[in-house]
């Protein structure tokens, strides 16, 4: 599970049938030394600037209604950031 901030939206005028209905967002992981952006599918309605929980790899398929070619998926919108070091 990855905590990250939504930085933007990926727009696609054409995509595979299995991906129709999903919004794709650019998510910057909160932790780690390498700050890469992840493209994650979303059905929760997350917006830019929100802190989200992202699942990756084979666990993604458990969160989908039907199998789809996706390797990152937003499974939660965080209401309150974690208190680190307290």
C-alpha positions in Angstrom: 0.0 0.0 0.0 1.3 3.4 -0.9 0.3 6.8 0.5 0.5 9.6 -2.1 -0.8 12.9 -3.2 -2.8 13.3 -6.4 -0.8 15.7 -8.7 -2.8 15.6 -11.9 -5.1 13.8 -14.3 -4.2 11.6 -17.3 -6.6 12.1 -20.2 -7.1 9.4 -22.8 -9.6 9.8 -25.7 -9.2 6.1 -26.6 -8.6 3.2 -24.2 -9.2 -0.5 -23.9 -12.8 -1.5 -23.2 -11.8 -2.9 -19.8 -10.6 0.6 -18.7 -13.7 2.5 -19.6 -15.3 4.0 -16.5 -12.0 4.5 -14.7 -10.4 7.9 -14.2 -6.6 7.9 -14.2 -4.6 10.1 -11.9 -1.0 11.0 -11.4 0.0 10.2 -7.8 3.3 11.2 -6.1 4.3 8.8 -3.3 4.6 10.4 0.1 7.5 8.2 1.3 10.7 7.0 -0.3 13.8 8.6 -1.6 12.8 8.5 -5.2 9.8 10.7 -6.0 8.3 9.1 -9.1 4.8 9.7 -10.3 2.4 6.7 -10.5 -0.5 6.5 -12.8 -3.4 4.9 -10.8 -6.9 4.1 -11.7 -9.7 5.7 -9.6 -13.4 5.1 -9.1 -13.7 7.0 -5.7 -13.6 10.5 -7.1 -10.2 11.6 -5.7 -9.1 15.1 -6.7 -5.9 17.0 -7.2 -4.2 17.7 -3.9 -5.9 14.8 -2.0 -3.9 12.2 0.0 -4.8 8.7 -1.3 -4.1 5.1 -0.6 -2.8 3.2 -3.7 -2.5 -0.6 -4.0 -0.2 -2.0 -6.6 0.8 -5.1 -8.5 -1.3 -8.3 -8.2 -3.5 -6.8 -5.3 -5.0 -4.3 -7.8 -7.2 -7.0 -9.3 -9.0 -7.6 -6.0 -10.2 -4.0 -6.0 -11.7 -4.1 -9.5 -15.1 -5.3 -10.6 -13.7 -7.2 -13.5 -10.1 -8.0 -14.6 -8.4 -5.0 -16.3 -4.8 -4.3 -17.4 -4.0 -2.0 -14.5 -1.1 -2.1 -12.0 -2.0 0.7 -9.6 -5.5 1.5 -8.2 -6.7 4.1 -5.6 -8.5 2.2 -2.8 -9.0 5.1 -0.3 -9.0 8.8 0.2 -7.3 9.8 3.4 -9.3 12.1 5.7 -6.4 13.0 8.0 -2.7 12.6 7.2 -0.7 10.3 9.5 1.1 11.8 12.5 4.7 10.9 11.9 7.3 11.1 14.7 4.8 11.8 17.5 
